[in-house]
Amino acid sequence: MKKYLFPSTGLQKITQAAALMAGMLSTMHAACASPLTKTQAQEKIETLLALPVSSNLIAAPNSFSFAWVEKCNGVRNIFITSNKAKPKQATNYTQDDGTDLWNLNFSANGKMLAYVEGGDPEYPDASAPDTGFHQPDSRQNVRVILPSGKNITLGEGWNPVFSPAGTSLAFVRLGTITVASLPSNTQRTFSVKGTVDSINWSPNGHLLAFTIHRDTHSFIGTWDLTSQKLEILDPALSQDSLPTFSPDGKRVAFIREHPPLLDNQDTKASFWSLYIYDLEHHAGQSIWAAPAGAGARFSAPEGGHILWSDNTHVLFPWEGSGWMRICSLTLSKSTPHCLTPDHAEVSAYTLSPDLKTLFYTSNVDDLDAWHAWKIALNTSKPERLTHDNQNMETDLAVSNNAVAILSANTKETAHPVLVTDTQNPISLTSKPPQLTQSFIQPQTVIFKSQDGTPVHGQLFLPKANKLGQNPALVFVHGGPERQMLPAFNSMGYYSNAYIMNQVLADQGYVVLAINYRGGTGYGEAFRNAHNTGRQGATEYLDVLSAAHWLQKRPEVNPQRIGIWGGSWGGYLTALALARNSDIFKAGADFHGVHDMIEPDIFGLSPEQNRILHDIEWKSSPTADITHWHSPVLLLHGDDDYNVKFRQSVLLSRMLTTQGVPYEEHAFPNERHAFLRTKNWLSAYVWMDMFFNKTLPTTKH
């Protein structure tokens, strides 16, 4: 049973949201088995989207200090707790205006906190979005909260990193690195050709290491703050990334890649190696290359990096067994030793400040459940940090003497909890567990695709089942490197999707959220499955099999199947409607890709490119537009950097020509993952009403 360390934090927004939620659910539960009116849908979805959701959990290495971003009622603010004190709201934002808060970073002693205000974390060097319509010169600013509590702006940029002593902060904007002395904010800058990320300080604070991206290749550079000299570490024809200093500051480890021209190129080659550069002798070498086969292409969890456990041991992610694991390599040896269990993946990992213990989250023993673990580097037996199997733990942060985890479950959104010696986590927020008491417990299911591939998913069964009468919906996530879980998601986009699946199930829809091939959580072979997407769309076999599986369920009317999803899920939604309008009777396509043809690949012959384009076309929804008859809802933000807005414009024009009924909505100035909760609300209400018309749960 989870404890609440701060039951009376006085955070009025959370308390008000909780009270509103409790009242809404108690009065609406009886009506939820039938379709909602537009007003009811607006009220219910708005209340659920207002729930507080935490992200960006970090810790100060040398003090008991944790910070996180909490989004409540569409407004993001930063909260800090130090020395087990009540969480303190460190910012005072009040509007759902799309202002994101991200890239949080503590000084080592926890006395200062840097963060980025505004911008788009997925495209940090692009023009900052302006979803509020009132800031023609929108900015993406690096800000610092000083020990006095004063909040200052240092300038435009991102990737803020404190020096080891905490007296300076470095951050980047395109190819310019700024170093600000604190608290005076005296600034020095230097620029390089290209764009810069992955800033690291040397332990003595004299050097900065970083990645320089130059289109076809990337270099690792260092900047000496004393001599003002730039050094490129063994420049090559490769893509170098993730530089990290050894504890003594004498070496830099990084990844060196020579990736294949095609993602699914099946060759007996090794495409990456672990490179060590000696700063004293200005020489480097590849100390280990990934063998051909599984793990021959480099991959890392989101936010993954290289770690040094001492001056002779390097830790890094590797899929040599076919699973994402954290492995250790001694510089004097030629074979890595993997620390995390096989046949399971790692989603987040970090070392304790004393470098003796690895903390990580993994889906060991159950591929559809994530929990927090630790392993002392001088042992071989991992230890589970918590014991509640209902909670999903996908991120963690470690201070000098404490561990915090982002936890979520069927009824609680992602929120930080403190791990204690008794292994009873203590919530760092005052979020009551009864907020979502009427939510349905999704069932984890596994079915076989048409070619025998096992596909995992979550089944949401309405409480009021009518045998053979319920319409059903397949939900397809985006990415495609994502994984849906039978609980709230730690990623805001899919936390919202989980809410919407619950709302739909509560109205009588049978909802099946599937984890199709190409996604994460089920091993390297599943994620890198052959001929997916524009190379053949084999993941559509999983989508079609999901519909067939639903048609055999006793609760489902086999003639009333729909589909919805966003991004790659929007692509698969459109593909389903184009290829099988006989099965999928309606769909909601959020910012999907519809024409998969890409420019010629440099290095392939004209004939090879022609063959490739032919496959890309046949993998596109537009290729089967003449077979598309089912109605569709189209939604897209016109400032989308992930999927160009023209993809939906193209589809609308082709559907018009074919006479296919569709409903269309655009969000001016909005990005891919809508930054304003108001826009999520509008989109979900439109979708609820759309399915109410095209796949009603009761006869009209």
C-alpha positions as CSV (number, residue, x, y, z in Angstrom):
1,M,0.0,0.0,0.0
2,K,1.5,3.3,-1.0
3,K,2.0,5.9,1.7
4,Y,1.6,9.7,1.2
5,L,4.4,11.6,2.8
6,F,2.8,15.0,2.2
7,P,-1.0,14.6,2.8
8,S,-1.5,18.3,3.2
9,T,0.9,20.1,0.8
10,G,-1.6,22.9,0.2
11,L,-1.3,22.5,-3.6
12,Q,-4.7,23.9,-4.4
13,K,-4.7,22.9,-8.0
14,I,-4.3,19.3,-7.2
15,T,-6.9,19.4,-4.4
16,Q,-9.4,21.2,-6.7
17,A,-8.8,18.7,-9.5
18,A,-9.2,15.8,-7.1
19,A,-12.5,17.2,-5.7
20,L,-13.8,17.9,-9.2
21,M,-12.9,14.4,-10.3
22,A,-14.5,12.7,-7.4
23,G,-17.7,14.6,-7.9
24,M,-17.8,14.0,-11.7
25,L,-17.2,10.3,-11.5
26,S,-19.7,9.7,-8.7
27,T,-22.4,11.5,-10.7
28,M,-21.6,10.3,-14.1
29,H,-20.7,6.6,-13.5
30,A,-24.3,5.4,-14.0
31,A,-24.6,7.1,-17.3
32,C,-21.2,6.0,-18.7
33,A,-22.5,2.7,-20.2
34,S,-24.3,4.7,-22.9
35,P,-23.0,7.3,-25.4
36,L,-22.2,10.7,-24.0
37,T,-23.7,13.9,-25.3
38,K,-21.2,16.5,-26.5
39,T,-21.6,18.4,-23.2
40,Q,-21.1,15.3,-21.1
41,A,-18.0,14.3,-23.2
42,Q,-16.6,17.8,-22.8
43,E,-17.0,17.7,-19.1
44,K,-15.7,14.2,-18.5
45,I,-12.7,14.3,-20.8
46,E,-11.8,17.8,-19.6
47,T,-11.9,16.6,-16.0
48,L,-9.7,13.6,-16.8
49,L,-7.2,15.6,-18.8
50,A,-6.9,18.0,-15.9
51,L,-5.4,15.3,-13.7
52,P,-1.9,16.1,-12.5
53,V,0.8,14.2,-14.5
54,S,4.5,14.3,-13.5
55,S,7.5,14.0,-15.8
56,N,11.2,15.0,-16.0
57,L,12.1,13.5,-12.6
58,I,15.7,14.4,-11.6
59,A,17.9,14.3,-8.5
60,A,20.8,16.4,-7.2
61,P,23.8,13.9,-6.9
62,N,25.2,15.2,-3.6
63,S,22.1,16.1,-1.7
64,F,18.6,14.9,-0.9
65,S,16.9,17.0,-3.6
66,F,14.4,15.9,-6.2
67,A,12.6,18.0,-8.9
68,W,10.0,17.2,-11.5
69,V,7.5,18.9,-13.8
70,E,3.8,18.5,-13.0
71,K,1.2,19.3,-15.6
72,C,-2.2,20.0,-14.0
73,N,-5.2,21.2,-15.8
74,G,-2.9,21.9,-18.8
75,V,-0.5,24.1,-16.8
76,R,3.1,23.0,-16.2
77,N,5.0,23.9,-13.1
78,I,8.2,22.6,-11.5
79,F,8.2,21.1,-7.9
80,I,11.1,20.6,-5.7
81,T,11.5,18.6,-2.5
82,S,14.7,18.7,-0.4
83,N,15.6,16.9,2.8
84,K,12.1,15.3,3.0
85,A,10.5,18.7,3.2
86,K,7.1,19.3,1.6
87,P,7.3,19.7,-2.2
88,K,7.6,23.4,-3.1
89,Q,6.2,24.8,-6.3
90,A,9.2,26.5,-7.8
91,T,7.5,28.2,-10.8
92,N,4.3,30.1,-11.1
93,Y,2.8,29.4,-14.5
94,T,-1.0,29.8,-14.7
95,Q,-2.0,29.4,-18.3
96,D,-2.6,26.4,-20.7
97,D,-0.6,28.3,-23.4
98,G,1.6,25.5,-24.6
99,T,4.7,26.6,-22.6
100,D,6.6,23.4,-22.0
101,L,9.1,23.0,-19.1
102,W,11.9,20.5,-19.7
103,N,15.6,19.7,-19.6
104,L,15.7,20.0,-15.7
105,N,19.2,19.9,-14.2
106,F,20.3,20.4,-10.6
107,S,23.7,21.7,-9.5
108,A,25.5,18.9,-7.6
109,N,24.6,20.3,-4.2
110,G,21.0,20.9,-5.1
111,K,21.0,24.6,-4.4
112,M,20.3,25.7,-8.0
113,L,18.0,24.3,-10.7
114,A,18.2,25.0,-14.4
115,Y,15.4,24.3,-16.9
116,V,14.2,25.2,-20.3
117,E,11.0,27.3,-20.7
118,G,9.2,27.0,-24.0
119,G,10.2,25.4,-27.3
120,D,9.6,21.8,-28.4
121,P,11.8,19.1,-26.7
122,E,11.7,17.0,-29.9
123,Y,13.1,19.8,-32.0
124,P,15.0,22.0,-29.6
125,D,16.9,23.9,-32.3
126,A,13.9,24.7,-34.4
127,S,11.9,27.9,-34.2
128,A,10.0,27.8,-30.9
129,P,6.3,27.1,-31.3
130,D,3.7,29.7,-30.5
131,T,0.4,28.0,-29.7
132,G,-0.8,30.9,-27.6
133,F,-1.3,33.3,-30.6
134,H,0.1,36.2,-28.5
135,Q,3.9,35.9,-28.7
136,P,5.0,36.6,-32.3
137,D,8.7,36.2,-31.1
138,S,8.3,33.0,-29.1
139,R,11.4,32.0,-27.3
140,Q,13.0,28.8,-25.9
141,N,14.8,30.1,-22.8
142,V,17.3,28.6,-20.4
143,R,16.3,29.7,-16.8
144,V,17.9,29.1,-13.5
145,I,16.4,29.2,-10.0
146,L,19.1,30.6,-7.7
147,P,19.6,29.7,-4.0
148,S,17.7,32.9,-3.1
149,G,14.7,31.6,-5.0
150,K,15.1,34.2,-7.7
151,N,14.4,32.9,-11.2
152,I,16.6,34.4,-13.9
153,T,16.8,34.0,-17.7
154,L,20.2,33.2,-19.2
155,G,19.3,33.3,-22.9
156,E,17.9,31.2,-25.7
157,G,19.0,27.6,-25.8
158,W,18.7,24.1,-24.2
159,N,20.8,21.3,-22.7
160,P,21.8,23.3,-19.6
161,V,24.5,21.5,-17.6
162,F,26.1,22.8,-14.3
163,S,29.8,22.6,-13.8
164,P,30.9,20.2,-11.0
165,A,31.4,23.1,-8.6
166,G,28.1,24.6,-9.6
167,T,29.6,28.0,-10.4
168,S,28.9,27.8,-14.1
169,L,26.2,26.6,-16.4
170,A,26.7,25.6,-20.1
171,F,23.9,25.5,-22.6
172,V,23.6,25.4,-26.4
173,R,21.7,27.0,-29.3
174,L,22.4,25.5,-32.7
175,G,26.2,25.6,-33.0
176,T,26.8,28.1,-30.2
177,I,27.7,27.1,-26.6
178,T,27.2,29.6,-23.8
179,V,29.0,29.4,-20.5
180,A,27.4,31.6,-17.8
181,S,29.1,32.3,-14.5
182,L,26.6,32.2,-11.6
183,P,25.1,34.0,-9.9
184,S,26.5,37.1,-11.7
185,N,25.4,35.7,-15.1
186,T,28.7,36.8,-16.8
187,Q,28.6,34.9,-20.1
188,R,31.2,33.6,-22.6
189,T,30.3,32.0,-25.9
190,F,32.0,30.1,-28.7
191,S,30.6,28.6,-31.9
192,V,31.3,25.7,-34.2
193,K,30.0,24.7,-37.6
194,G,26.9,22.5,-37.3
195,T,24.6,21.9,-34.3
196,V,25.7,20.8,-30.8
197,D,24.2,18.6,-28.1
198,S,25.2,16.1,-25.3
199,I,27.3,18.6,-23.3
200,N,29.5,17.1,-20.6
201,W,31.8,18.8,-18.1
202,S,35.1,17.3,-17.1
203,P,35.4,16.5,-13.4
204,N,37.7,19.4,-12.8
205,G,35.4,21.8,-14.7
206,H,38.1,22.9,-17.2
207,L,36.8,21.1,-20.3
208,L,33.5,20.7,-22.1
209,A,32.8,17.7,-24.3
210,F,30.0,17.7,-26.8
211,T,28.7,16.2,-30.1
212,I,28.9,18.3,-33.3
213,H,26.3,17.3,-35.9
214,R,27.2,18.0,-39.6
215,D,24.5,16.5,-41.7
216,T,26.0,13.2,-42.9
217,H,28.4,12.8,-39.9
218,S,29.1,14.0,-36.4
219,F,32.3,14.7,-34.4
220,I,33.1,14.7,-30.7
221,G,34.6,18.0,-29.6
222,T,36.2,19.4,-26.5
223,W,36.6,23.0,-25.5
224,D,39.2,24.2,-23.0
225,L,37.7,27.0,-21.1
226,T,41.2,28.3,-20.0
227,S,43.0,28.2,-23.3
228,Q,39.9,28.7,-25.4
229,K,40.9,25.9,-27.7
230,L,38.7,23.5,-29.6
231,E,39.8,19.9,-30.2
232,I,38.0,17.4,-32.4
233,L,38.6,13.9,-31.0
234,D,39.9,11.6,-33.8
235,P,37.6,13.0,-36.6
236,A,36.4,10.2,-38.9
237,L,33.7,9.5,-41.5
238,S,31.4,8.3,-38.8
239,Q,28.5,9.4,-36.6
240,D,30.0,9.9,-33.2
241,S,27.8,10.5,-30.1
242,L,27.3,10.3,-26.3
243,P,30.7,11.6,-25.0
244,T,31.4,11.0,-21.3
245,F,34.5,11.8,-19.2
246,S,36.1,9.2,-17.1
247,P,36.1,10.0,-13.3
248,D,39.7,11.2,-13.4
249,G,39.0,13.3,-16.5
250,K,41.8,11.7,-18.5
251,R,39.6,10.0,-21.1
252,V,36.4,10.4,-23.0
253,A,34.3,7.5,-24.1
254,F,31.9,7.8,-27.0
255,I,30.0,5.7,-29.5
256,R,31.2,5.5,-33.1
257,E,28.8,4.4,-35.8
258,H,28.8,3.6,-39.5
259,P,25.1,2.8,-40.0
260,P,23.9,0.9,-43.0
261,L,22.2,2.7,-45.9
262,L,18.9,0.9,-45.2
263,D,17.4,0.2,-41.8
264,N,16.5,-3.4,-42.6
265,Q,19.7,-4.2,-44.4
266,D,20.5,-7.8,-43.3
267,T,24.3,-8.2,-43.5
268,K,27.1,-9.9,-41.6
269,A,28.5,-6.5,-40.5
270,S,29.3,-4.6,-37.4
271,F,28.0,-1.0,-37.4
272,W,29.3,0.5,-34.2
273,S,32.0,0.4,-31.6
274,L,33.0,1.8,-28.2
275,Y,35.7,4.4,-28.6
276,I,38.1,5.7,-26.0
277,Y,40.1,8.9,-26.4
278,D,43.1,9.7,-24.2
279,L,43.2,13.4,-23.6
280,E,46.7,13.5,-22.3
281,H,48.2,11.7,-25.3
282,H,45.7,13.1,-27.8
283,A,45.1,9.6,-29.2
284,G,42.1,7.3,-29.3
285,Q,41.1,3.8,-30.3
286,S,38.1,1.6,-30.7
287,I,38.4,-0.8,-27.7
288,W,35.4,-3.0,-28.7
289,A,33.2,-3.4,-31.7
290,A,29.7,-5.0,-31.6
291,P,29.8,-8.3,-33.3
292,A,27.6,-9.0,-36.4
293,G,24.1,-10.2,-35.6
294,A,21.8,-9.1,-32.8
295,G,23.0,-5.7,-31.5
296,A,25.2,-5.0,-34.5
297,R,23.3,-1.6,-34.9
298,F,23.5,0.8,-32.0
299,S,20.4,1.5,-30.1
300,A,19.7,3.0,-26.6
301,P,16.7,3.7,-24.5
302,E,15.4,7.3,-24.8
303,G,17.8,9.4,-22.8
304,G,20.4,6.6,-22.8
305,H,24.1,7.4,-22.3
306,I,27.5,5.9,-21.4
307,L,28.6,5.6,-17.8
308,W,32.0,5.1,-16.1
309,S,31.9,3.0,-12.9
310,D,35.6,3.8,-12.4
311,N,38.6,4.8,-14.6
312,T,38.8,1.4,-16.2
313,H,35.1,0.2,-16.6
314,V,32.6,1.6,-19.0
315,L,28.8,0.8,-18.9
316,F,26.7,1.1,-22.1
317,P,23.5,-0.3,-23.6
318,W,23.8,-3.3,-25.9
319,E,21.4,-5.8,-27.5
320,G,23.9,-8.6,-28.1
321,S,21.6,-11.2,-26.7
322,G,18.6,-9.7,-28.6
323,W,17.5,-7.7,-25.6
324,M,18.3,-4.1,-24.4
325,R,20.6,-4.6,-21.5
326,I,23.3,-2.6,-19.7
327,C,26.7,-4.1,-20.0
328,S,30.1,-3.3,-18.6
329,L,33.5,-3.5,-20.4
330,T,36.9,-3.4,-18.7
331,L,39.3,-1.4,-20.9
332,S,41.9,-4.1,-20.8
333,K,39.4,-6.9,-21.9
334,S,37.7,-7.6,-25.1
335,T,34.3,-9.0,-24.0
336,P,31.5,-7.1,-22.2
337,H,29.8,-8.4,-19.1
338,C,26.1,-7.7,-19.1
339,L,24.7,-6.6,-15.7
340,T,20.9,-6.6,-16.3
341,P,18.9,-9.8,-16.9
342,D,18.5,-11.4,-20.3
343,H,15.1,-11.8,-22.0
344,A,14.1,-8.4,-20.6
345,E,14.7,-4.8,-21.6
346,V,15.9,-1.7,-19.8
347,S,14.1,1.7,-20.1
348,A,16.1,3.9,-17.8
349,Y,19.3,3.5,-15.9
350,T,21.8,5.5,-13.8
351,L,24.7,4.9,-11.4
352,S,24.7,5.9,-7.8
353,P,26.8,9.0,-7.0
354,D,29.5,6.7,-5.5
355,L,29.5,4.7,-8.8
356,K,29.1,1.4,-7.0
357,T,25.4,0.6,-7.8
358,L,23.5,0.5,-11.0
359,F,19.8,1.5,-10.7
360,Y,17.5,0.7,-13.6
361,T,13.9,0.0,-14.7
362,S,13.1,-3.3,-16.5
363,N,10.3,-5.6,-17.7
364,V,12.0,-8.7,-16.4
365,D,9.6,-11.6,-15.8
366,D,6.7,-9.8,-17.4
367,L,7.2,-7.9,-20.7
368,D,4.1,-5.8,-20.1
369,A,5.1,-4.5,-16.7
370,W,8.0,-2.3,-15.6
371,H,9.7,-2.1,-12.2
372,A,12.7,-0.5,-10.6
373,W,15.8,-2.5,-9.7
374,K,19.3,-2.1,-8.5
375,I,22.5,-4.2,-8.7
376,A,25.7,-3.7,-6.8
377,L,28.5,-3.8,-9.4
378,N,30.5,-6.2,-7.2
379,T,27.7,-8.7,-7.2
380,S,25.6,-10.5,-9.8
381,K,22.2,-10.6,-8.2
382,P,19.7,-7.7,-9.0
383,E,17.4,-6.5,-6.2
384,R,13.8,-5.3,-6.8
385,L,13.3,-1.8,-5.2
386,T,9.5,-2.1,-4.8
387,H,7.0,-5.0,-4.5
388,D,3.7,-3.7,-5.8
389,N,3.1,-5.4,-9.2
390,Q,0.3,-3.0,-10.0
391,N,2.6,0.0,-10.4
392,M,4.5,0.7,-13.6
393,E,7.9,2.3,-12.9
394,T,9.6,3.5,-16.1
395,D,11.9,6.2,-14.8
396,L,14.0,6.9,-11.7
397,A,16.5,9.4,-10.2
398,V,19.2,8.8,-7.6
399,S,20.6,11.3,-5.1
400,N,23.4,10.7,-2.6
401,N,21.2,8.7,-0.2
402,A,17.8,8.3,-1.8
403,V,16.0,7.0,-4.9
404,A,12.8,8.4,-6.4
405,I,10.7,6.7,-9.1
406,L,8.0,7.8,-11.5
407,S,5.1,5.5,-10.8
408,A,1.8,5.0,-12.5
409,N,-1.0,2.3,-12.4
410,T,-4.5,1.7,-13.6
411,K,-6.0,4.4,-11.5
412,E,-3.1,6.8,-10.8
413,T,-1.3,9.1,-13.3
414,A,2.5,9.2,-13.3
415,H,3.8,10.7,-10.1
416,P,7.1,10.6,-8.1
417,V,7.5,8.2,-5.2
418,L,10.3,7.9,-2.7
419,V,11.8,4.4,-2.2
420,T,12.4,3.6,1.5
421,D,14.4,0.9,3.2
422,T,11.2,-0.9,4.0
423,Q,10.5,-1.1,0.3
424,N,7.1,0.7,0.8
425,P,7.2,3.7,-1.6
426,I,6.1,7.0,-0.3
427,S,4.3,9.4,-2.6
428,L,5.9,12.8,-3.0
429,T,2.6,14.3,-4.0
430,S,-0.9,14.4,-2.4
431,K,-2.7,12.7,-5.3
432,P,-5.6,10.7,-3.8
433,P,-5.9,7.1,-5.1
434,Q,-9.7,7.4,-5.5
435,L,-9.4,9.9,-8.4
436,T,-10.1,7.3,-11.0
437,Q,-12.2,4.8,-9.0
438,S,-14.5,4.0,-11.9
439,F,-11.7,3.1,-14.4
440,I,-11.8,-0.3,-16.0
441,Q,-8.9,-2.7,-15.3
442,P,-7.5,-3.5,-18.7
443,Q,-6.6,-7.1,-19.4
444,T,-3.2,-8.0,-20.8
445,V,-3.7,-10.3,-23.9
446,I,-1.5,-12.0,-26.4
447,F,-2.7,-13.2,-29.8
448,K,-1.0,-14.5,-32.9
449,S,-0.6,-12.4,-36.0
450,Q,-1.2,-13.8,-39.5
451,D,2.4,-14.9,-39.8
452,G,2.6,-16.4,-36.3
453,T,4.2,-13.4,-34.6
454,P,3.0,-13.0,-31.0
455,V,1.3,-9.6,-30.4
456,H,0.7,-8.2,-26.9
457,G,-2.1,-5.8,-26.1
458,Q,-4.5,-4.5,-23.5
459,L,-8.2,-5.2,-23.7
460,F,-10.7,-2.7,-22.2
461,L,-14.0,-4.4,-21.7
462,P,-17.0,-2.3,-20.9
463,K,-18.8,-3.1,-17.7
464,A,-22.2,-3.3,-19.4
465,N,-21.5,-5.9,-22.0
466,K,-24.1,-6.9,-24.6
467,L,-23.2,-10.2,-26.2
468,G,-22.5,-9.8,-29.9
469,Q,-23.6,-6.1,-29.9
470,N,-20.7,-4.0,-28.7
471,P,-18.7,-2.1,-31.3
472,A,-15.0,-2.4,-30.9
473,L,-12.0,-0.2,-31.6
474,V,-8.3,-1.0,-32.2
475,F,-5.9,1.6,-30.8
476,V,-2.5,1.8,-32.5
477,H,0.3,3.8,-30.8
478,G,2.8,6.0,-32.6
479,G,6.5,5.9,-32.7
480,P,6.6,3.1,-33.8
481,E,9.2,2.6,-31.0
482,R,6.7,2.8,-28.2
483,Q,4.9,0.3,-25.9
484,M,1.4,0.7,-24.4
485,L,0.9,-0.7,-20.9
486,P,-2.2,-1.7,-18.9
487,A,-2.0,1.5,-16.9
488,F,-1.4,5.2,-17.2
489,N,1.7,6.0,-19.3
490,S,4.7,8.1,-18.1
491,M,4.7,9.8,-21.5
492,G,2.0,12.5,-21.6
493,Y,0.8,11.7,-25.2
494,Y,0.0,8.1,-24.2
495,S,-1.3,9.0,-20.7
496,N,-3.9,11.0,-22.7
497,A,-4.5,8.0,-25.0
498,Y,-5.1,5.7,-22.0
499,I,-7.6,8.2,-20.6
500,M,-9.5,8.2,-24.0
501,N,-9.5,4.4,-24.2
502,Q,-11.1,4.3,-20.7
503,V,-13.7,6.9,-21.8
504,L,-14.6,4.9,-24.8
505,A,-14.8,1.6,-22.9
506,D,-17.0,3.3,-20.3
507,Q,-19.5,4.1,-23.1
508,G,-19.7,0.5,-24.3
509,Y,-16.8,0.2,-26.8
510,V,-14.5,-2.9,-26.5
511,V,-11.1,-1.3,-27.0
512,L,-7.9,-3.3,-27.9
513,A,-4.6,-1.3,-27.6
514,I,-2.0,-3.3,-29.5
515,N,1.8,-3.3,-29.4
516,Y,2.5,-4.2,-33.0
517,R,6.0,-5.2,-34.4
518,G,8.4,-2.3,-34.6
519,G,7.7,-1.3,-31.0
520,T,9.8,-1.5,-27.9
521,G,9.7,-3.9,-24.9
522,Y,9.8,-7.2,-26.7
523,G,13.4,-7.5,-27.9
524,E,15.6,-6.4,-30.8
525,A,14.1,-8.8,-33.4
526,F,10.6,-7.5,-32.7
527,R,11.7,-3.8,-32.8
528,N,13.7,-4.3,-36.0
529,A,11.3,-6.7,-37.6
530,H,11.8,-6.9,-41.4
531,N,9.9,-4.9,-43.9
532,T,7.9,-2.7,-41.6
533,G,6.6,0.8,-42.5
534,R,7.7,2.1,-45.9
535,Q,9.7,-1.1,-46.5
536,G,6.6,-3.3,-46.7
537,A,4.2,-2.4,-43.8
538,T,4.4,-5.9,-42.3
539,E,3.1,-4.5,-39.0
540,Y,-0.2,-4.1,-40.7
541,L,-0.5,-7.9,-40.3
542,D,-0.7,-7.3,-36.6
543,V,-3.4,-4.6,-37.0
544,L,-5.5,-6.8,-39.2
545,S,-5.1,-9.8,-36.9
546,A,-6.2,-7.6,-34.0
547,A,-9.5,-6.9,-35.8
548,H,-10.0,-10.6,-36.6
549,W,-9.3,-11.4,-33.0
550,L,-11.9,-8.9,-31.8
551,Q,-14.4,-10.2,-34.3
552,K,-14.3,-13.6,-32.5
553,R,-14.9,-12.1,-29.1
554,P,-18.4,-12.9,-27.8
555,E,-18.9,-9.3,-26.7
556,V,-18.2,-7.8,-30.1
557,N,-20.4,-7.2,-33.1
558,P,-18.0,-8.3,-35.9
559,Q,-19.5,-5.9,-38.3
560,R,-18.8,-2.8,-36.1
561,I,-15.0,-2.5,-35.8
562,G,-13.2,0.8,-35.9
563,I,-9.6,2.0,-35.4
564,W,-7.8,5.1,-34.0
565,G,-4.3,6.3,-33.5
566,G,-1.8,9.1,-33.9
567,S,1.5,9.6,-35.8
568,W,2.6,6.1,-36.8
569,G,-0.7,5.0,-35.4
570,G,-2.4,7.5,-37.7
571,Y,-0.5,5.9,-40.6
572,L,-1.7,2.5,-39.6
573,T,-5.3,3.8,-39.1
574,A,-5.3,5.2,-42.6
575,L,-3.7,2.0,-44.0
576,A,-6.5,-0.1,-42.3
577,L,-9.2,2.1,-43.8
578,A,-7.6,2.1,-47.3
579,R,-7.0,-1.6,-47.4
580,N,-9.9,-3.0,-45.4
581,S,-12.9,-0.7,-45.3
582,D,-14.8,-4.0,-45.3
583,I,-13.6,-4.7,-41.8
584,F,-12.7,-1.2,-40.4
585,K,-16.0,0.7,-40.6
586,A,-14.6,4.1,-39.2
587,G,-11.3,5.6,-38.0
588,A,-9.7,8.6,-36.3
589,D,-6.4,9.5,-37.8
590,F,-4.3,12.0,-35.7
591,H,-1.4,13.5,-37.7
592,G,-0.7,10.3,-39.7
593,V,1.7,9.7,-42.7
594,H,-0.2,8.9,-45.9
595,D,2.4,9.0,-48.7
596,M,5.5,7.0,-47.5
597,I,7.8,7.8,-50.5
598,E,11.0,9.5,-49.5
599,P,13.8,11.1,-51.6
600,D,16.4,8.9,-53.3
601,I,19.1,7.4,-51.1
602,F,22.5,8.5,-52.0
603,G,24.6,5.4,-52.8
604,L,21.8,3.3,-54.3
605,S,21.6,2.9,-58.0
606,P,18.7,4.5,-59.9
607,E,17.2,1.0,-60.3
608,Q,17.6,0.2,-56.5
609,N,15.9,3.6,-55.7
610,R,13.1,2.8,-58.2
611,I,12.4,-0.5,-56.5
612,L,12.5,1.1,-53.1
613,H,10.1,3.8,-54.1
614,D,7.7,1.2,-55.5
615,I,7.7,-0.6,-52.1
616,E,7.3,2.7,-50.3
617,W,4.3,3.5,-52.5
618,K,2.7,0.1,-52.0
619,S,3.2,0.6,-48.2
620,S,1.3,3.9,-48.3
621,P,-2.4,4.4,-47.6
622,T,-2.7,6.6,-50.7
623,A,-1.8,3.5,-52.8
624,D,-5.1,1.9,-51.9
625,I,-7.3,5.0,-51.9
626,T,-9.7,3.5,-54.4
627,H,-10.6,0.8,-51.9
628,W,-11.3,3.3,-49.1
629,H,-15.0,3.7,-48.3
630,S,-15.2,4.1,-44.5
631,P,-15.6,7.5,-42.9
632,V,-12.6,9.0,-41.1
633,L,-11.8,11.8,-38.7
634,L,-8.6,13.8,-39.6
635,L,-6.7,16.0,-37.1
636,H,-3.4,17.8,-37.5
637,G,-1.4,20.7,-36.2
638,D,0.0,22.9,-39.0
639,D,3.3,23.5,-37.2
640,D,4.1,19.8,-37.0
641,Y,7.9,19.0,-37.4
642,N,7.4,15.2,-37.1
643,V,4.8,14.6,-39.7
644,K,4.3,17.4,-42.3
645,F,0.8,19.0,-42.3
646,R,0.8,18.4,-46.0
647,Q,0.3,14.7,-45.4
648,S,-3.2,15.3,-44.1
649,V,-3.9,18.0,-46.7
650,L,-3.0,15.4,-49.4
651,L,-5.3,12.8,-47.9
652,S,-8.2,15.2,-47.6
653,R,-7.9,16.1,-51.3
654,M,-7.7,12.4,-52.4
655,L,-10.7,11.4,-50.2
656,T,-12.6,14.3,-51.7
657,T,-11.9,13.0,-55.2
658,Q,-13.0,9.5,-54.1
659,G,-16.2,10.8,-52.4
660,V,-15.2,9.3,-49.1
661,P,-16.9,11.0,-46.1
662,Y,-14.5,12.6,-43.7
663,E,-14.4,15.2,-40.9
664,E,-11.4,17.5,-40.7
665,H,-9.9,19.7,-38.0
666,A,-6.7,21.7,-38.0
667,F,-4.8,23.3,-35.1
668,P,-3.0,26.4,-36.3
669,N,0.5,26.8,-34.8
670,E,0.3,23.5,-33.0
671,R,3.1,20.9,-32.9
672,H,2.9,17.1,-33.3
673,A,2.3,16.2,-29.7
674,F,-0.2,19.0,-29.0
675,L,1.3,21.3,-26.4
676,R,-2.0,22.7,-25.2
677,T,-4.4,20.5,-23.3
678,K,-7.2,22.5,-24.7
679,N,-6.4,21.1,-28.1
680,W,-6.3,17.5,-26.8
681,L,-9.7,18.1,-25.3
682,S,-11.1,19.4,-28.6
683,A,-9.6,16.5,-30.5
684,Y,-10.9,13.9,-28.1
685,V,-14.4,15.4,-27.9
686,W,-14.6,15.5,-31.7
687,M,-13.4,11.8,-31.8
688,D,-16.0,10.8,-29.2
689,M,-18.8,12.4,-31.2
690,F,-17.4,11.0,-34.5
691,F,-17.5,7.4,-33.3
692,N,-20.9,8.1,-31.6
693,K,-22.2,8.9,-35.2
694,T,-20.3,6.2,-37.2
695,L,-20.1,3.3,-34.6
696,P,-22.7,4.1,-32.0
697,T,-22.9,1.9,-28.9
698,T,-26.6,1.9,-29.1
699,K,-29.1,2.1,-32.0
700,H,-30.2,5.6,-32.8
